[in-house]
Amino acid sequence: MTTLSVSYWAADESRPVLDTTVGDLLRGAAAAAPETVALVEGVPDPAARRRWSYADLLQEAERGAQALLGRFEPGERVAVWANNIPEWVFLELAAALAGITIVTVNPALRAGELTHVLRQSRSNGVFLVPEYRGTVMADLLAEVRGDLPALREVVSFAGWDEFTAGGSPSRALPEVRPLDPAQVQYTSGTTGVPKGAVLSHRGIVNNALLYADRIGMAAGSVYLNPMPLFHTAGCVMAVLGVLGIRGTLVLPPSFDPGLMLALTESERPQWTGGTPTMLIAMLSHPAMATADVSSVVGLISGGAVVAPELARRSEEAFGAPLCVTFGQTEASPCITFTTPDDGPADRQETLGLPLPQAEVKIADAVTGEPVAPGVVGEICTRGYHVMTGYLDNPEATAAAIDSEGWLHTGDLGSMDERGYCRVGGRLKDMIIRGGENIYPAEIEQVLFEHEDVADAAVLGIPDGLWGEQVVAFVRPADGRTPDPDVLFAYCRERLASFKTPRRWRVIDAFPLTPSGKVQKYVLREQILADLGDAARASGPDITSAAPPK
């Protein structure tokens, strides 16, 4: 076994990086397994679920590609503004065959957010659903259309068949190269305005293949995916990962814990999962106690810190190991992964080893050099999977990718002597109180284990005496009423005094990004507004008294 003297993992080259494209992956799957069910529309009514074989999927994609080329040129960008519908997948694959870059857009975006994404990406077209959660999408788009000079075409997914019928079957599809851009993915916005990460065909295809191989996803497996397709966990890990194993993708229209459990019973997936928030919702759902989840051989989670207690509860409830990934959009997205063969402690308490072909180091924030094993630093990675850059944003690109090609993730973590990584929170989230570095993830994991707490988010706010003060937001477990006095004492028994939160807020729900990450900047703005400038400047440090309510 490898024993590291510094927190640096050289790229494992035992698995090759293939010079391939999304279209190549689709054609290979259709040739190898034409009659295998590739895609299932996971709507609640089993009788209404549409199904497509790999031969069908290739036909839909080719027809879509020919129709796209009647309206767009290779290299142009087309936005996808919809929830998880099969036509989203058709368009993703059609664009890949046509050499057109898709821009993924959250259907929940409002006017200002939508304008930013479509204008910054210079999208030439938009494909949209007619309605999403009460919003008429065409009406909202019409409000901002005047601010989008590059936008020429608007197509409703309700007319997908009519759209594809307008293509020319004789039109030759262009040559698409592995390093061509496949997607522009806008970062989830936990710290501010999203930036568009440009991801290549080579990057996303290989990442999907290597992660599926790492966790041992068997050929032909059924994968129940709750993650939004406008996120890399959906359109890369789920869609392309399933293509790579010639499996079946079950696609619910949006995340609903009851529907997820019903689909698990009826479609019998071998693999499923979701963000920590999604896992909590499924474990808390009344149907969990009686649902037949015996088909599941593995769970997948990531996108936020998975508390060890949540990992244990998930494995117990589903009777299957939980595989945890660490990654980010800019890395296509997976960097590390645990496996079903890892021991319980490694599965539940680490992020696993780096994927093949990914170079990883834990860097000192000042020198950039690898730190000693077990020491917290910034997680950095280098390799085929790193984005081309942020679209039309060279300054942000240079800040994220250094001159040696290292992507600075902005996430804190550590690496042990074996190469197993652990997360320590966001670099920007690190709290410095009285000269002591405090990592919110450590406190959040302690709070999550308390019976009154369903979820927790810890952050720092300015303090006139200590520099920063620790604040904990907690969401109550079902039927429980968290008492800040009790939680303060609970943390104080398990954490050093300087780590114990001094201010507390109990809230019903967290503000979340589309990928399920807590938007801590929103929570920070809320508490600062509550406290006011005077309290922020001179707020007392509470060392022996109970925390303020």
QUIJO-V994958 format. One record per pair of residues at least 24 apart in sequence whose ideal C-beta (glycine too) atoms are under 8 Angstrom apart, sorted by the first residue. I is the first residue (numbers start at 0). GAP is how many residues later the second one is. D is the distance in whole Angstrom. If there is no record, write none. Layout:
I/GAP/D
I/GAP/D
//
This chain:
0/417/6
1/416/6
1/417/6
2/414/5
2/415/7
3/369/6
3/411/7
3/412/8
3/413/5
3/414/7
3/415/6
4/368/7
5/364/4
5/365/7
5/366/6
5/367/7
6/354/6
6/355/4
6/363/5
6/364/5
6/365/7
6/366/6
6/368/7
6/370/7
6/407/7
6/408/4
7/352/8
7/353/4
7/354/8
7/362/4
7/407/8
8/344/7
8/345/5
8/349/8
8/350/7
8/351/4
8/352/7
8/406/7
8/410/5
9/349/6
10/343/8
10/345/7
10/346/5
10/347/6
10/348/4
10/371/8
10/372/6
11/342/7
11/343/8
11/344/4
11/345/7
11/346/8
12/343/7
12/344/7
13/342/6
14/195/6
14/198/7
14/341/4
14/342/7
16/185/7
16/189/5
16/340/5
16/367/5
17/184/8
17/187/7
17/188/6
17/191/7
18/159/5
18/183/6
19/158/6
19/181/7
19/182/7
19/185/5
19/186/8
20/75/7
20/155/5
20/156/7
20/157/6
20/159/7
20/161/8
20/180/4
20/181/7
20/184/7
21/70/8
21/71/7
21/74/4
21/75/8
21/160/6
21/179/5
21/182/7
21/183/6
21/218/7
22/38/8
22/70/7
22/73/5
22/74/4
22/150/8
22/153/6
22/178/8
23/181/8
24/180/5
24/215/6
24/218/5
24/219/6
25/31/7
25/32/6
25/35/6
25/67/5
25/70/7
25/71/8
25/217/6
26/31/7
28/25/5
28/28/8
28/214/5
28/215/8
28/217/5
29/24/4
29/25/6
29/27/7
29/28/4
31/214/6
32/187/8
32/213/4
35/184/7
35/210/6
35/211/8
35/212/7
36/211/5
37/204/8
37/205/8
37/210/6
37/211/7
38/47/6
38/50/6
38/209/7
38/210/5
38/212/7
39/208/6
39/209/7
39/210/5
39/211/7
39/227/6
40/44/8
40/45/5
40/210/6
41/182/7
41/208/5
41/209/5
41/210/4
41/211/7
41/217/7
41/221/5
41/225/7
42/209/8
42/210/6
43/215/6
43/218/7
45/220/6
49/36/6
51/34/7
53/192/7
56/32/8
56/33/8
56/36/7
59/30/5
59/33/8
59/34/7
59/104/7
60/29/6
60/32/4
60/33/5
60/35/8
60/36/6
61/32/8
61/35/6
61/111/7
62/31/8
62/101/4
62/102/8
62/104/6
62/106/8
63/26/5
63/27/6
63/29/7
63/30/3
63/31/8
63/33/8
63/34/8
63/96/8
63/99/8
63/100/5
63/103/7
64/29/4
64/30/7
64/32/4
64/33/4
64/102/8
64/108/6
65/32/8
65/98/8
65/101/3
65/102/6
65/103/6
65/105/5
65/107/7
66/27/8
66/96/5
66/97/5
66/98/8
66/99/6
66/100/3
67/26/6
67/27/6
67/30/5
67/32/6
67/99/8
68/29/5
68/98/7
68/99/8
68/102/6
68/104/7
68/105/8
69/96/6
69/97/6
69/98/6
69/101/7
70/54/7
70/81/8
70/82/5
71/26/7
71/28/6
71/52/6
71/53/6
71/81/7
73/24/6
73/25/3
73/26/6
73/100/5
73/102/8
74/24/6
74/25/7
74/26/7
75/24/6
75/25/7
75/48/4
75/49/8
76/24/5
76/25/7
76/26/5
76/44/6
76/45/6
76/46/5
76/47/6
76/48/8
76/107/7
77/24/6
77/25/7
77/45/6
77/46/6
77/47/4
77/48/7
77/49/7
78/24/4
78/25/8
78/26/5
78/38/7
78/39/6
78/42/7
78/44/4
78/46/7
78/47/5
78/48/7
79/24/6
79/25/6
79/47/5
79/149/8
79/150/7
80/24/4
80/26/6
80/28/8
80/33/8
80/45/6
80/46/7
80/47/4
80/48/7
80/56/7
80/60/8
81/25/6
81/45/7
81/46/6
81/47/4
81/50/7
81/75/6
81/147/8
82/24/5
82/46/6
82/49/6
82/145/7
82/146/8
82/170/6
82/171/5
83/141/8
83/144/6
83/145/5
83/150/7
83/167/5
83/168/6
83/169/5
83/170/6
84/44/7
84/72/6
84/166/8
84/168/6
85/165/7
86/40/8
86/70/5
86/73/5
87/69/8
87/141/5
87/147/8
88/140/7
88/146/8
88/150/6
88/160/8
88/162/7
89/70/7
90/36/6
91/137/7
91/143/6
91/147/6
94/87/8
95/80/7
95/86/6
95/105/7
96/76/5
96/79/7
97/75/6
97/76/7
98/74/8
98/75/5
98/76/8
98/77/5
98/81/6
100/80/5
100/81/7
100/82/7
100/83/6
100/97/8
101/80/7
101/81/5
101/82/7
102/80/8
102/81/5
102/83/8
102/93/7
103/79/6
103/80/7
103/81/6
103/82/7
103/125/7
103/126/4
103/127/7
103/131/7
104/81/8
104/125/6
105/122/7
105/124/5
105/408/5
106/25/4
106/26/8
106/30/7
106/123/8
107/24/7
107/25/7
107/406/7
109/30/8
110/29/6
110/32/5
110/33/5
113/26/7
113/27/7
113/30/6
114/29/5
114/32/5
114/33/7
115/77/7
115/78/7
116/69/6
116/77/7
116/79/8
117/26/7
117/30/5
117/33/6
118/28/6
118/29/6
118/31/8
119/76/6
119/271/7
119/272/7
120/63/5
120/75/6
120/270/6
121/28/4
122/25/8
122/27/6
122/28/6
123/26/6
123/27/7
123/28/5
123/29/7
124/26/7
124/27/6
124/28/4
124/29/7
124/30/7
125/25/7
125/27/7
125/28/5
125/29/7
126/28/5
126/29/8
126/30/6
127/26/7
127/27/8
127/28/6
127/29/7
128/27/7
128/28/5
128/29/7
129/26/6
129/27/8
129/28/5
175/25/7
176/24/8
177/24/4
177/27/8
180/207/7
182/52/7
183/207/6
184/46/8
184/47/6
184/144/5
185/143/8
186/141/8
186/142/5
186/143/7
187/43/8
187/141/7
187/325/4
187/326/6
187/327/5
187/329/6
188/324/6
188/330/7
189/236/7
189/323/6
189/327/5
189/328/7
189/329/6
189/330/7
189/331/7
190/235/8
190/237/6
190/330/6
191/329/7
194/195/5
194/196/8
194/198/6
194/201/5
195/194/6
195/195/4
195/196/8
195/197/8
196/132/5
196/133/5
196/190/5
196/192/8
196/193/6
196/194/8
197/189/6
197/190/4
197/191/6
197/192/7
197/193/5
198/33/8
198/37/8
198/130/8
198/133/5
198/188/6
198/189/7
199/188/6
201/182/6
202/129/4
202/181/6
202/182/5
202/183/7
202/184/7
203/28/7
203/32/5
203/36/6
203/128/5
204/35/6
204/39/8
205/126/8
205/151/7
205/178/6
205/179/7
206/29/6
206/30/8
206/124/8
206/125/4
206/126/7
206/127/6
206/148/8
206/178/5
207/28/6
207/29/6
207/32/4
207/33/4
207/35/8
207/36/6
208/31/8
208/32/8
208/35/5
209/124/8
209/145/5
209/146/5
209/147/7
210/26/6
210/30/6
210/114/7
210/123/5
210/126/6
210/144/6
211/29/5
211/32/5
211/33/6
212/143/8
213/123/5
213/125/6
213/141/6
213/142/7
214/83/6
214/85/7
214/108/5
214/122/6
214/124/6
214/125/7
215/82/8
215/123/7
215/124/6
215/125/8
216/24/7
216/28/5
216/30/7
216/53/8
216/54/6
216/81/8
217/27/7
217/52/7
218/26/5
218/27/6
218/28/7
219/25/7
219/26/6
219/27/6
219/28/8
220/24/6
220/26/4
220/27/8
220/48/8
220/49/4
220/50/6
221/25/6
221/26/5
221/28/6
221/45/6
221/46/6
221/47/4
221/48/6
221/49/7
221/73/8
222/24/6
222/25/7
222/26/6
222/27/7
222/46/6
222/47/7
222/48/5
222/49/7
223/26/5
223/28/8
223/36/7
223/39/6
223/40/6
223/43/7
223/45/4
223/47/7
223/48/4
224/24/6
224/25/7
224/26/6
224/27/8
224/47/8
225/26/6
225/29/4
225/34/6
225/46/7
225/47/8
225/48/5
225/52/6
226/28/8
226/47/7
226/48/8
226/76/8
226/288/7
227/26/8
227/27/8
227/286/5
227/287/7
229/284/7
230/72/8
230/98/8
230/283/6
230/284/5
231/95/8
231/97/5
231/100/7
231/101/4
232/69/7
232/70/6
232/100/7
232/282/7
235/96/7
235/97/6
236/63/8
236/96/7
236/97/7
254/26/8
256/24/4
256/25/5
256/27/7
256/28/4
256/30/8
257/27/6
257/29/6
260/24/6
260/26/5
260/27/6
260/30/4
260/32/7
261/25/7
261/29/8
263/27/6
263/28/7
263/29/5
263/31/7
263/32/7
264/26/6
264/27/5
264/28/8
267/27/4
268/26/6
268/27/7
269/25/6
269/26/7
269/27/5
269/28/7
270/25/7
270/26/7
270/27/5
270/28/7
270/29/6
271/24/6
271/27/6
271/28/8
272/26/4
272/27/4
272/28/5
272/49/7
272/50/8
273/26/8
273/27/6
273/242/7
274/26/7
274/27/7
274/28/4
274/29/6
274/240/7
274/241/3
274/242/8
275/25/6
275/27/8
275/28/5
275/29/7
275/30/5
275/31/7
275/34/6
275/179/8
275/240/7
276/27/7
276/178/7
276/233/8
276/235/7
276/239/5
277/238/6
278/27/8
278/31/6
278/35/5
279/30/7
279/174/6
279/175/6
281/35/8
282/30/6
282/31/7
282/34/6
283/170/7
283/194/6
287/29/6
292/24/7
292/25/5
292/26/7
292/27/8
293/25/7
295/24/5
296/43/8
297/24/8
297/25/6
297/42/6
298/24/7
299/24/8
299/25/7
300/24/8
301/24/6
301/25/7
301/32/8
302/212/5
302/213/5
302/214/6
303/211/8
303/212/6
303/213/5
303/214/7
304/118/6
304/120/7
304/136/5
304/139/7
304/140/7
306/137/7
306/138/5
306/141/4
306/142/7
307/40/5
307/41/5
307/137/6
308/136/8
308/139/6
308/140/5
309/138/6
310/36/7
310/37/4
310/38/8
311/32/8
311/36/6
314/29/8
314/32/8
314/33/8
320/26/6
321/25/6
321/26/7
322/24/7
322/29/8
323/26/8
323/27/6
323/28/7
324/26/7
324/27/8
325/25/4
325/26/8
325/53/7
325/85/8
325/87/7
325/95/6
325/97/6
327/81/6
327/83/7
328/58/8
329/56/7
329/57/5
329/70/6
329/77/6
329/79/8
330/27/8
330/50/6
330/54/5
330/55/6
330/56/7
330/76/6
330/78/7
331/53/4
331/54/8
331/55/7
333/51/8
334/25/6
334/44/7
334/46/5
334/50/7
334/74/8
335/24/7
335/85/5
345/74/6
348/73/7
349/66/8
349/70/4
349/71/6
349/72/5
350/62/7
350/69/7
350/70/4
350/71/6
350/72/6
351/68/6
351/69/7
352/65/8
352/66/5
352/67/6
352/68/7
353/27/7
353/65/7
353/67/7
354/30/8
356/26/5
356/27/6
356/28/7
357/24/8
357/25/5
357/27/6
358/24/5
359/55/7
359/61/7
360/45/7
360/54/8
361/51/6
361/52/6
361/53/5
361/59/8
362/43/8
362/45/8
364/62/7
367/34/7
367/38/8
370/43/8
372/41/8
372/42/6
372/43/5
372/44/5
373/40/6
373/41/8
373/42/6
373/43/8
374/39/6
375/36/5
375/37/7
375/38/5
375/48/5
375/61/8
375/63/7
376/35/7
376/36/7
376/37/7
377/30/6
377/31/7
377/32/7
377/33/7
377/34/6
377/35/8
377/49/6
378/30/5
378/32/5
378/33/7
378/34/4
378/42/7
378/44/8
379/26/5
379/27/6
379/28/5
379/29/7
380/25/7
380/26/5
380/28/7
381/24/5
381/25/7
411/27/6
425/94/8
428/30/6
428/31/8
428/91/6
429/30/8
430/28/7
430/29/3
430/37/5
430/39/6
431/28/8
431/35/6
431/36/6
432/27/7
432/30/7
432/33/5
432/34/6
432/35/5
432/36/7
432/37/7
432/65/6
433/32/5
433/33/7
433/64/6
434/32/8
435/62/5
435/63/8
437/32/6
437/60/7
437/61/5
441/53/8
441/57/7
442/27/7
442/29/7
442/48/7
442/52/7
442/56/6
442/57/8
442/58/7
445/44/8
445/45/6
445/48/5
445/49/6
446/25/6
446/27/6
446/40/7
446/43/8
446/44/7
449/32/8
449/37/6
449/40/6
450/26/6
450/29/7
451/24/6
451/25/6
451/28/4
451/29/7
451/30/4
451/31/7
451/34/7
451/35/7
452/24/6
452/27/8
452/29/6
452/34/7
453/24/7
454/55/7
456/53/6
456/61/5
456/63/6
456/66/6
457/43/6
458/61/5
458/64/6
458/65/6
460/42/7
460/63/6
460/66/6
460/67/6
460/70/7
460/75/6
460/78/8
461/66/8
461/74/5
461/75/7
462/73/7
462/76/5
462/78/7
463/72/8
463/73/5
463/74/5
463/75/7
464/73/7
464/75/8
464/76/6
465/75/6
468/33/5
468/34/6
468/70/6
468/72/7
469/29/7
469/30/7
469/31/5
469/32/6
469/33/7
470/30/6
470/31/8
470/32/4
470/33/7
470/34/7
470/52/8
470/56/6
471/29/4
471/31/7
471/32/5
471/33/7
472/31/8
472/32/5
472/33/8
472/34/6
472/37/7
472/50/5
473/30/7
473/31/7
473/32/6
473/33/8
474/31/8
474/32/6
474/33/7
474/34/7
474/35/6
475/30/6
475/32/8
481/24/5
483/62/7
483/63/5
483/64/8
483/65/6
484/61/4
484/62/7
487/58/6
487/59/5
496/46/7
500/46/7
501/39/6
501/40/5
501/45/6
501/46/8
502/24/7
502/36/8
502/44/6
502/45/6
503/43/5
503/44/7
503/45/7
//
